[in-house]
Amino acid sequence: MIVQPNPSDGNFSVSIKNPTSGKLNLRVYNSSGMLVNCRCCSNGSINHEVRSEIDLSSQPNGFYILKVVGENFLKYQKLVLSR
């Protein structure tokens, strides 16, 4: 999983090589554990690569956790929001 830029001013690009088929849920939590962003993505090609944009521009600066969940797939990534 690649997330860039990180740190960011609010817009993150996520690229995931997904070893499974089906849908992925991308959830972003703030440092208090509150869900601040959620989206569902499907595999975009034969090689199961998923690309998505995450917009946290309305959130305050700080650390966030991106949790990506799919069938037999779980990844975490720390996001840094800094303007």
Secondary structure, 3 states (H helix, E strand, C coil): CEEECCCECCEEEEEEECCCCCEEEEEEECCCCCEEEEEEEECCCCCCEEEEEEECCCCCCEEEEEEEEECCEEEEEEEEECC
